[in-house]
Amino acid sequence: MVVSLKIKNLILSCLKVQNKINPLISVIINCRNGEKFLNRSISSVLRQTYQNFEIIFFDNFSTDNTSKMIKSINNRKIKYFKSSKLLKLYHARDLAVQQCNGDFIAFLDIDDWWEKKKLKVQINDLIKKNASISCSNYIIHNDIKNKSYLAFNNVPGIIDTNILLKKNYISLCTLMFKKKDYLELDKGFDHEYEVIGDYDLCLRLSKNRIISFIEMPLANYSWHTENLSNTKRKLNFDELVKWINENKKFSKYSNYNYLKSFAYYNLILSCCLEDDKKSSIGFIKYLSFFHLIKSFILLILPSKFLKIIRKI
Protein backbone atom coordinates (compact mmCIF):
# COMPACT_ATOMS: atom_id res chain seq x y z
CA MET A 1 0.00 0.00 0.00
CA VAL A 2 2.82 2.39 1.00
CA VAL A 3 4.87 1.36 -2.05
CA SER A 4 1.95 1.97 -4.46
CA LEU A 5 1.40 5.41 -2.91
CA LYS A 6 5.08 6.26 -3.41
CA ILE A 7 4.87 5.14 -7.04
CA LYS A 8 1.75 7.25 -7.57
CA ASN A 9 3.47 10.33 -6.08
CA LEU A 10 6.54 9.68 -8.22
CA ILE A 11 4.41 9.52 -11.38
CA LEU A 12 2.62 12.76 -10.44
CA SER A 13 5.97 14.47 -9.81
CA CYS A 14 7.26 13.32 -13.19
CA LEU A 15 4.12 14.62 -14.89
CA LYS A 16 4.51 18.02 -13.23
CA VAL A 17 8.14 18.24 -14.40
CA GLN A 18 7.09 17.17 -17.90
CA ASN A 19 4.30 19.78 -18.01
CA LYS A 20 6.77 22.47 -16.96
CA ILE A 21 9.30 21.49 -19.64
CA ASN A 22 6.72 20.63 -22.30
CA PRO A 23 3.58 22.66 -21.39
CA LEU A 24 0.28 22.31 -23.19
CA ILE A 25 -0.47 25.18 -25.57
CA SER A 26 -4.05 26.02 -26.52
CA VAL A 27 -4.21 27.36 -30.07
CA ILE A 28 -7.33 29.45 -30.66
CA ILE A 29 -8.62 29.74 -34.21
CA ASN A 30 -11.60 32.05 -34.59
CA CYS A 31 -13.52 31.64 -37.81
CA ARG A 32 -16.44 33.26 -39.60
CA ASN A 33 -17.09 31.88 -43.10
CA GLY A 34 -13.44 30.97 -43.66
CA GLU A 35 -13.76 27.88 -45.85
CA LYS A 36 -11.31 29.12 -48.48
CA PHE A 37 -8.55 29.63 -45.89
CA LEU A 38 -9.28 26.76 -43.51
CA ASN A 39 -7.02 24.02 -44.86
CA ARG A 40 -3.96 26.28 -45.01
CA SER A 41 -4.33 27.61 -41.45
CA ILE A 42 -5.16 24.26 -39.85
CA SER A 43 -2.34 22.47 -41.69
CA SER A 44 0.18 25.07 -40.51
CA VAL A 45 -0.72 24.25 -36.90
CA LEU A 46 -0.89 20.46 -37.25
CA ARG A 47 2.60 20.33 -38.81
CA GLN A 48 4.26 22.19 -35.91
CA THR A 49 7.51 20.67 -34.63
CA TYR A 50 6.17 21.24 -31.11
CA GLN A 51 3.26 18.85 -30.75
CA ASN A 52 1.89 19.32 -27.24
CA PHE A 53 -1.03 21.53 -28.23
CA GLU A 54 -4.77 21.55 -28.66
CA ILE A 55 -6.73 23.53 -31.25
CA ILE A 56 -9.76 25.42 -29.99
CA PHE A 57 -11.65 26.08 -33.21
CA PHE A 58 -14.40 28.61 -32.54
CA ASP A 59 -16.89 28.91 -35.39
CA ASN A 60 -18.73 32.22 -35.12
CA PHE A 61 -22.00 31.14 -36.74
CA SER A 62 -20.52 30.44 -40.19
CA THR A 63 -22.98 29.94 -43.04
CA ASP A 64 -20.52 28.38 -45.51
CA ASN A 65 -18.90 24.90 -45.45
CA THR A 66 -16.63 25.65 -42.47
CA SER A 67 -18.38 23.18 -40.15
CA LYS A 68 -18.32 20.36 -42.68
CA MET A 69 -14.66 20.95 -43.54
CA ILE A 70 -13.37 21.09 -39.97
CA LYS A 71 -15.32 18.00 -38.96
CA SER A 72 -13.81 16.10 -41.89
CA ILE A 73 -10.31 16.54 -40.44
CA ASN A 74 -9.73 13.46 -38.31
CA ASN A 75 -7.47 14.75 -35.55
CA ARG A 76 -8.11 14.55 -31.81
CA LYS A 77 -6.18 17.75 -31.19
CA ILE A 78 -9.03 19.74 -32.78
CA LYS A 79 -11.90 20.76 -30.50
CA TYR A 80 -14.76 22.34 -32.41
CA PHE A 81 -17.19 24.86 -30.95
CA LYS A 82 -19.91 26.71 -32.86
CA SER A 83 -21.85 29.74 -31.70
CA SER A 84 -25.64 29.55 -32.05
CA LYS A 85 -25.67 33.20 -33.14
CA LEU A 86 -23.31 35.77 -34.64
CA LEU A 87 -21.16 37.34 -31.92
CA LYS A 88 -18.89 40.37 -31.87
CA LEU A 89 -15.33 39.30 -32.63
CA TYR A 90 -13.84 39.83 -29.18
CA HIS A 91 -16.79 38.22 -27.46
CA ALA A 92 -16.09 35.16 -29.61
CA ARG A 93 -12.38 35.29 -28.73
CA ASP A 94 -13.18 35.49 -25.02
CA LEU A 95 -15.51 32.47 -25.22
CA ALA A 96 -12.76 30.55 -26.99
CA VAL A 97 -10.30 31.33 -24.19
CA GLN A 98 -12.78 29.87 -21.70
CA GLN A 99 -12.51 26.51 -23.51
CA CYS A 100 -8.70 26.37 -23.23
CA ASN A 101 -6.97 23.69 -21.15
CA GLY A 102 -3.39 24.77 -21.83
CA ASP A 103 -0.96 26.69 -19.65
CA PHE A 104 -0.25 28.95 -22.62
CA ILE A 105 -2.57 30.41 -25.25
CA ALA A 106 -1.72 31.26 -28.85
CA PHE A 107 -3.92 32.68 -31.61
CA LEU A 108 -4.30 32.19 -35.33
CA ASP A 109 -7.00 33.82 -37.43
CA ILE A 110 -8.41 31.63 -40.16
CA ASP A 111 -6.83 33.58 -43.04
CA ASP A 112 -3.28 33.54 -41.56
CA TRP A 113 -0.77 30.71 -41.17
CA TRP A 114 2.35 29.76 -39.20
CA GLU A 115 5.89 28.64 -39.90
CA LYS A 116 6.37 25.09 -38.65
CA LYS A 117 8.80 25.99 -35.80
CA LYS A 118 6.57 28.76 -34.45
CA LEU A 119 5.36 27.11 -31.24
CA LYS A 120 8.73 25.48 -30.50
CA VAL A 121 10.69 28.72 -30.84
CA GLN A 122 8.21 30.72 -28.76
CA ILE A 123 7.76 28.30 -25.89
CA ASN A 124 11.54 27.90 -25.56
CA ASP A 125 11.95 31.68 -25.63
CA LEU A 126 9.32 32.19 -22.93
CA ILE A 127 10.92 29.64 -20.64
CA LYS A 128 14.46 30.92 -21.28
CA LYS A 129 13.61 34.58 -20.58
CA ASN A 130 11.02 33.80 -17.88
CA ALA A 131 8.65 36.02 -19.84
CA SER A 132 4.86 36.08 -19.64
CA ILE A 133 4.18 37.14 -23.22
CA SER A 134 5.83 36.29 -26.51
CA CYS A 135 5.42 37.74 -29.98
CA SER A 136 7.49 37.69 -33.14
CA ASN A 137 8.08 39.25 -36.48
CA TYR A 138 5.92 38.07 -39.37
CA ILE A 139 5.56 38.27 -43.12
CA ILE A 140 2.77 40.43 -44.56
CA HIS A 141 1.30 39.03 -47.76
CA ASN A 142 -0.39 42.01 -49.39
CA ASP A 143 -2.86 40.55 -51.88
CA ILE A 144 -4.04 44.05 -52.82
CA LYS A 145 -0.58 45.16 -54.01
CA ASN A 146 0.57 41.62 -54.84
CA LYS A 147 3.75 41.69 -52.74
CA SER A 148 5.15 40.26 -49.49
CA TYR A 149 7.43 41.92 -46.95
CA LEU A 150 8.73 41.72 -43.39
CA ALA A 151 6.51 43.51 -40.89
CA PHE A 152 9.22 45.13 -38.74
CA ASN A 153 12.92 45.93 -38.56
CA ASN A 154 15.14 46.63 -35.55
CA VAL A 155 12.62 45.83 -32.82
CA PRO A 156 13.93 45.56 -29.21
CA GLY A 157 14.10 42.02 -27.84
CA ILE A 158 12.11 43.10 -24.78
CA ILE A 159 9.02 45.29 -25.22
CA ASP A 160 7.37 47.27 -22.44
CA THR A 161 4.12 49.23 -22.16
CA ASN A 162 5.69 52.52 -23.22
CA ILE A 163 7.11 50.99 -26.40
CA LEU A 164 3.70 49.48 -27.22
CA LEU A 165 2.04 52.88 -26.86
CA LYS A 166 4.39 54.24 -29.54
CA LYS A 167 4.01 51.31 -31.94
CA ASN A 168 2.04 48.07 -31.81
CA TYR A 169 4.56 45.34 -32.57
CA ILE A 170 2.20 42.53 -31.55
CA SER A 171 0.17 40.84 -34.23
CA LEU A 172 -2.42 38.43 -32.87
CA CYS A 173 -1.10 35.65 -35.14
CA THR A 174 2.24 35.77 -33.25
CA LEU A 175 0.89 36.34 -29.73
CA MET A 176 1.39 33.77 -26.97
CA PHE A 177 0.84 34.32 -23.25
CA LYS A 178 0.28 32.50 -19.98
CA LYS A 179 -3.38 31.70 -19.41
CA LYS A 180 -3.13 32.58 -15.74
CA ASP A 181 -2.14 36.15 -16.65
CA TYR A 182 -5.26 36.51 -18.79
CA LEU A 183 -7.44 35.19 -15.97
CA GLU A 184 -5.85 37.62 -13.49
CA LEU A 185 -6.98 40.67 -15.49
CA ASP A 186 -10.11 42.57 -14.42
CA LYS A 187 -11.52 41.45 -17.76
CA GLY A 188 -10.19 39.58 -20.78
CA PHE A 189 -10.99 40.66 -24.32
CA ASP A 190 -13.27 43.70 -24.24
CA HIS A 191 -16.47 42.68 -26.03
CA GLU A 192 -17.27 46.26 -27.03
CA TYR A 193 -14.41 46.58 -29.50
CA GLU A 194 -14.56 45.41 -33.09
CA VAL A 195 -11.02 46.22 -34.25
CA ILE A 196 -8.57 47.12 -31.46
CA GLY A 197 -9.50 44.46 -28.88
CA ASP A 198 -6.17 42.63 -29.22
CA TYR A 199 -4.17 45.90 -28.84
CA ASP A 200 -6.21 46.81 -25.75
CA LEU A 201 -5.59 43.35 -24.27
CA CYS A 202 -1.83 43.48 -24.94
CA LEU A 203 -1.49 46.92 -23.37
CA ARG A 204 -3.25 45.73 -20.22
CA LEU A 205 -1.23 42.49 -20.14
CA SER A 206 2.02 44.40 -20.62
CA LYS A 207 1.80 46.22 -17.29
CA ASN A 208 4.37 44.69 -14.90
CA ARG A 209 5.08 41.80 -17.28
CA ILE A 210 7.93 40.91 -19.61
CA ILE A 211 7.13 40.80 -23.34
CA SER A 212 9.68 39.00 -25.46
CA PHE A 213 9.96 39.90 -29.15
CA ILE A 214 11.52 37.37 -31.54
CA GLU A 215 13.07 38.94 -34.64
CA MET A 216 12.57 35.78 -36.71
CA PRO A 217 9.30 35.83 -38.70
CA LEU A 218 7.20 32.96 -37.33
CA ALA A 219 3.84 33.73 -38.92
CA ASN A 220 2.25 34.90 -42.14
CA TYR A 221 -0.38 37.62 -42.15
CA SER A 222 -2.73 37.83 -45.10
CA TRP A 223 -3.71 41.40 -46.06
CA HIS A 224 -6.70 41.34 -48.39
CA THR A 225 -9.90 43.25 -49.15
CA GLU A 226 -11.90 41.27 -46.59
CA ASN A 227 -9.67 42.11 -43.61
CA LEU A 228 -11.69 43.71 -40.82
CA SER A 229 -8.87 46.19 -40.17
CA ASN A 230 -8.82 47.08 -43.84
CA THR A 231 -12.58 47.63 -44.31
CA LYS A 232 -13.04 49.49 -41.02
CA ARG A 233 -10.08 51.84 -40.97
CA LYS A 234 -11.95 54.80 -39.47
CA LEU A 235 -13.57 52.57 -36.84
CA ASN A 236 -10.08 51.47 -35.85
CA PHE A 237 -9.13 55.02 -34.88
CA ASP A 238 -12.55 55.85 -33.44
CA GLU A 239 -12.02 52.92 -31.06
CA LEU A 240 -8.46 54.00 -30.35
CA VAL A 241 -9.63 57.50 -29.34
CA LYS A 242 -12.29 55.87 -27.13
CA TRP A 243 -9.57 53.72 -25.52
CA ILE A 244 -7.34 56.76 -24.90
CA ASN A 245 -10.16 58.67 -23.20
CA GLU A 246 -11.15 55.68 -21.05
CA ASN A 247 -7.61 54.65 -20.06
CA LYS A 248 -6.04 57.82 -18.74
CA LYS A 249 -4.20 55.72 -16.17
CA PHE A 250 -1.74 55.06 -19.01
CA SER A 251 -0.99 58.81 -19.19
CA LYS A 252 1.94 58.25 -16.82
CA TYR A 253 3.79 56.73 -19.79
CA SER A 254 5.61 59.23 -22.00
CA ASN A 255 4.22 57.79 -25.24
CA TYR A 256 0.59 58.13 -24.19
CA ASN A 257 0.41 61.63 -25.70
CA TYR A 258 2.07 60.39 -28.88
CA LEU A 259 -0.62 57.72 -29.25
CA LYS A 260 -3.32 60.33 -28.66
CA SER A 261 -1.92 62.62 -31.36
CA PHE A 262 -1.40 59.68 -33.74
CA ALA A 263 -5.03 58.54 -33.31
CA TYR A 264 -6.50 61.98 -33.96
CA TYR A 265 -4.21 62.52 -36.94
CA ASN A 266 -5.50 59.31 -38.49
CA LEU A 267 -9.09 60.38 -37.88
CA ILE A 268 -8.29 63.54 -39.81
CA LEU A 269 -6.79 61.42 -42.59
CA SER A 270 -9.94 59.26 -42.69
CA CYS A 271 -12.15 62.36 -42.91
CA CYS A 272 -10.03 63.75 -45.74
CA LEU A 273 -10.21 60.48 -47.67
CA GLU A 274 -14.00 60.55 -47.28
CA ASP A 275 -14.03 64.17 -48.52
CA ASP A 276 -15.38 65.33 -45.15
CA LYS A 277 -12.66 67.76 -44.06
CA LYS A 278 -15.01 69.92 -42.00
CA SER A 279 -15.54 67.09 -39.50
CA SER A 280 -11.81 66.90 -38.86
CA ILE A 281 -11.34 70.50 -37.64
CA GLY A 282 -12.25 69.63 -34.04
CA PHE A 283 -9.44 67.07 -33.85
CA ILE A 284 -6.63 69.53 -34.54
CA LYS A 285 -6.30 70.68 -30.91
CA TYR A 286 -5.14 67.18 -29.87
CA LEU A 287 -2.22 67.03 -32.30
CA SER A 288 1.49 67.30 -31.63
CA PHE A 289 3.45 69.76 -33.77
CA PHE A 290 4.62 66.92 -36.04
CA HIS A 291 1.08 65.66 -36.69
CA LEU A 292 -0.20 69.23 -36.99
CA ILE A 293 2.12 69.88 -39.97
CA LYS A 294 1.09 66.58 -41.59
CA SER A 295 -2.58 67.38 -41.06
CA PHE A 296 -2.17 70.81 -42.63
CA ILE A 297 -0.83 69.12 -45.79
CA LEU A 298 -3.79 66.72 -45.77
CA LEU A 299 -6.30 69.53 -45.46
CA ILE A 300 -4.94 71.53 -48.40
CA LEU A 301 -4.60 68.57 -50.77
CA PRO A 302 -7.62 67.48 -52.86
CA SER A 303 -9.26 64.27 -51.60
CA LYS A 304 -8.92 62.62 -55.02
CA PHE A 305 -5.15 63.18 -54.91
CA LEU A 306 -4.92 61.66 -51.42
CA LYS A 307 -6.76 58.53 -52.57
CA ILE A 308 -4.33 58.10 -55.45
CA ILE A 309 -1.33 58.43 -53.10
CA ARG A 310 -2.83 55.86 -50.69
CA LYS A 311 -3.08 53.29 -53.49
CA ILE A 312 0.58 53.58 -54.45
C-alpha positions in Angstrom: 0.0 0.0 0.0 2.8 2.4 1.0 4.9 1.4 -2.1 2.0 2.0 -4.5 1.4 5.4 -2.9 5.1 6.3 -3.4 4.9 5.1 -7.0 1.8 7.2 -7.6 3.5 10.3 -6.1 6.5 9.7 -8.2 4.4 9.5 -11.4 2.6 12.8 -10.4 6.0 14.5 -9.8 7.3 13.3 -13.2 4.1 14.6 -14.9 4.5 18.0 -13.2 8.1 18.2 -14.4 7.1 17.2 -17.9 4.3 19.8 -18.0 6.8 22.5 -17.0 9.3 21.5 -19.6 6.7 20.6 -22.3 3.6 22.7 -21.4 0.3 22.3 -23.2 -0.5 25.2 -25.6 -4.1 26.0 -26.5 -4.2 27.4 -30.1 -7.3 29.5 -30.7 -8.6 29.7 -34.2 -11.6 32.1 -34.6 -13.5 31.6 -37.8 -16.4 33.3 -39.6 -17.1 31.9 -43.1 -13.4 31.0 -43.7 -13.8 27.9 -45.8 -11.3 29.1 -48.5 -8.5 29.6 -45.9 -9.3 26.8 -43.5 -7.0 24.0 -44.9 -4.0 26.3 -45.0 -4.3 27.6 -41.5 -5.2 24.3 -39.8 -2.3 22.5 -41.7 0.2 25.1 -40.5 -0.7 24.2 -36.9 -0.9 20.5 -37.3 2.6 20.3 -38.8 4.3 22.2 -35.9 7.5 20.7 -34.6 6.2 21.2 -31.1 3.3 18.8 -30.8 1.9 19.3 -27.2 -1.0 21.5 -28.2 -4.8 21.5 -28.7 -6.7 23.5 -31.2 -9.8 25.4 -30.0 -11.7 26.1 -33.2 -14.4 28.6 -32.5 -16.9 28.9 -35.4 -18.7 32.2 -35.1 -22.0 31.1 -36.7 -20.5 30.4 -40.2 -23.0 29.9 -43.0 -20.5 28.4 -45.5 -18.9 24.9 -45.4 -16.6 25.7 -42.5 -18.4 23.2 -40.1 -18.3 20.4 -42.7 -14.7 21.0 -43.5 -13.4 21.1 -40.0 -15.3 18.0 -39.0 -13.8 16.1 -41.9 -10.3 16.5 -40.4 -9.7 13.5 -38.3 -7.5 14.7 -35.5 -8.1 14.5 -31.8 -6.2 17.8 -31.2 -9.0 19.7 -32.8 -11.9 20.8 -30.5 -14.8 22.3 -32.4 -17.2 24.9 -31.0 -19.9 26.7 -32.9 -21.9 29.7 -31.7 -25.6 29.5 -32.1 -25.7 33.2 -33.1 -23.3 35.8 -34.6 -21.2 37.3 -31.9 -18.9 40.4 -31.9 -15.3 39.3 -32.6 -13.8 39.8 -29.2 -16.8 38.2 -27.5 -16.1 35.2 -29.6 -12.4 35.3 -28.7 -13.2 35.5 -25.0 -15.5 32.5 -25.2 -12.8 30.5 -27.0 -10.3 31.3 -24.2 -12.8 29.9 -21.7 -12.5 26.5 -23.5 -8.7 26.4 -23.2 -7.0 23.7 -21.1 -3.4 24.8 -21.8 -1.0 26.7 -19.6 -0.3 29.0 -22.6 -2.6 30.4 -25.2 -1.7 31.3 -28.8 -3.9 32.7 -31.6 -4.3 32.2 -35.3 -7.0 33.8 -37.4 -8.4 31.6 -40.2 -6.8 33.6 -43.0 -3.3 33.5 -41.6 -0.8 30.7 -41.2 2.3 29.8 -39.2 5.9 28.6 -39.9 6.4 25.1 -38.7 8.8 26.0 -35.8 6.6 28.8 -34.5 5.4 27.1 -31.2 8.7 25.5 -30.5 10.7 28.7 -30.8 8.2 30.7 -28.8 7.8 28.3 -25.9 11.5 27.9 -25.6 11.9 31.7 -25.6 9.3 32.2 -22.9 10.9 29.6 -20.6 14.5 30.9 -21.3 13.6 34.6 -20.6 11.0 33.8 -17.9 8.7 36.0 -19.8 4.9 36.1 -19.6 4.2 37.1 -23.2 5.8 36.3 -26.5 5.4 37.7 -30.0 7.5 37.7 -33.1 8.1 39.3 -36.5 5.9 38.1 -39.4 5.6 38.3 -43.1 2.8 40.4 -44.6 1.3 39.0 -47.8 -0.4 42.0 -49.4 -2.9 40.6 -51.9 -4.0 44.0 -52.8 -0.6 45.2 -54.0 0.6 41.6 -54.8 3.7 41.7 -52.7 5.1 40.3 -49.5 7.4 41.9 -47.0 8.7 41.7 -43.4 6.5 43.5 -40.9 9.2 45.1 -38.7 12.9 45.9 -38.6 15.1 46.6 -35.6 12.6 45.8 -32.8 13.9 45.6 -29.2 14.1 42.0 -27.8 12.1 43.1 -24.8 9.0 45.3 -25.2 7.4 47.3 -22.4 4.1 49.2 -22.2 5.7 52.5 -23.2 7.1 51.0 -26.4 3.7 49.5 -27.2 2.0 52.9 -26.9 4.4 54.2 -29.5 4.0 51.3 -31.9 2.0 48.1 -31.8 4.6 45.3 -32.6 2.2 42.5 -31.5 0.2 40.8 -34.2 -2.4 38.4 -32.9 -1.1 35.7 -35.1 2.2 35.8 -33.3 0.9 36.3 -29.7 1.4 33.8 -27.0 0.8 34.3 -23.2 0.3 32.5 -20.0 -3.4 31.7 -19.4 -3.1 32.6 -15.7 -2.1 36.2 -16.6 -5.3 36.5 -18.8 -7.4 35.2 -16.0 -5.9 37.6 -13.5 -7.0 40.7 -15.5 -10.1 42.6 -14.4 -11.5 41.5 -17.8 -10.2 39.6 -20.8 -11.0 40.7 -24.3 -13.3 43.7 -24.2 -16.5 42.7 -26.0 -17.3 46.3 -27.0 -14.4 46.6 -29.5 -14.6 45.4 -33.1 -11.0 46.2 -34.3 -8.6 47.1 -31.5 -9.5 44.5 -28.9 -6.2 42.6 -29.2 -4.2 45.9 -28.8 -6.2 46.8 -25.8 -5.6 43.4 -24.3 -1.8 43.5 -24.9 -1.5 46.9 -23.4 -3.3 45.7 -20.2 -1.2 42.5 -20.1 2.0 44.4 -20.6 1.8 46.2 -17.3 4.4 44.7 -14.9 5.1 41.8 -17.3 7.9 40.9 -19.6 7.1 40.8 -23.3 9.7 39.0 -25.5 10.0 39.9 -29.2 11.5 37.4 -31.5 13.1 38.9 -34.6 12.6 35.8 -36.7 9.3 35.8 -38.7 7.2 33.0 -37.3 3.8 33.7 -38.9 2.2 34.9 -42.1 -0.4 37.6 -42.1 -2.7 37.8 -45.1 -3.7 41.4 -46.1 -6.7 41.3 -48.4 -9.9 43.3 -49.1 -11.9 41.3 -46.6 -9.7 42.1 -43.6 -11.7 43.7 -40.8 -8.9 46.2 -40.2 -8.8 47.1 -43.8 -12.6 47.6 -44.3 -13.0 49.5 -41.0 -10.1 51.8 -41.0 -11.9 54.8 -39.5 -13.6 52.6 -36.8 -10.1 51.5 -35.8 -9.1 55.0 -34.9 -12.5 55.8 -33.4 -12.0 52.9 -31.1 -8.5 54.0 -30.4 -9.6 57.5 -29.3 -12.3 55.9 -27.1 -9.6 53.7 -25.5 -7.3 56.8 -24.9 -10.2 58.7 -23.2 -11.1 55.7 -21.1 -7.6 54.6 -20.1 -6.0 57.8 -18.7 -4.2 55.7 -16.2 -1.7 55.1 -19.0 -1.0 58.8 -19.2 1.9 58.2 -16.8 3.8 56.7 -19.8 5.6 59.2 -22.0 4.2 57.8 -25.2 0.6 58.1 -24.2 0.4 61.6 -25.7 2.1 60.4 -28.9 -0.6 57.7 -29.2 -3.3 60.3 -28.7 -1.9 62.6 -31.4 -1.4 59.7 -33.7 -5.0 58.5 -33.3 -6.5 62.0 -34.0 -4.2 62.5 -36.9 -5.5 59.3 -38.5 -9.1 60.4 -37.9 -8.3 63.5 -39.8 -6.8 61.4 -42.6 -9.9 59.3 -42.7 -12.2 62.4 -42.9 -10.0 63.7 -45.7 -10.2 60.5 -47.7 -14.0 60.6 -47.3 -14.0 64.2 -48.5 -15.4 65.3 -45.1 -12.7 67.8 -44.1 -15.0 69.9 -42.0 -15.5 67.1 -39.5 -11.8 66.9 -38.9 -11.3 70.5 -37.6 -12.3 69.6 -34.0 -9.4 67.1 -33.9 -6.6 69.5 -34.5 -6.3 70.7 -30.9 -5.1 67.2 -29.9 -2.2 67.0 -32.3 1.5 67.3 -31.6 3.4 69.8 -33.8 4.6 66.9 -36.0 1.1 65.7 -36.7 -0.2 69.2 -37.0 2.1 69.9 -40.0 1.1 66.6 -41.6 -2.6 67.4 -41.1 -2.2 70.8 -42.6 -0.8 69.1 -45.8 -3.8 66.7 -45.8 -6.3 69.5 -45.5 -4.9 71.5 -48.4 -4.6 68.6 -50.8 -7.6 67.5 -52.9 -9.3 64.3 -51.6 -8.9 62.6 -55.0 -5.2 63.2 -54.9 -4.9 61.7 -51.4 -6.8 58.5 -52.6 -4.3 58.1 -55.5 -1.3 58.4 -53.1 -2.8 55.9 -50.7 -3.1 53.3 -53.5 0.6 53.6 -54.4 
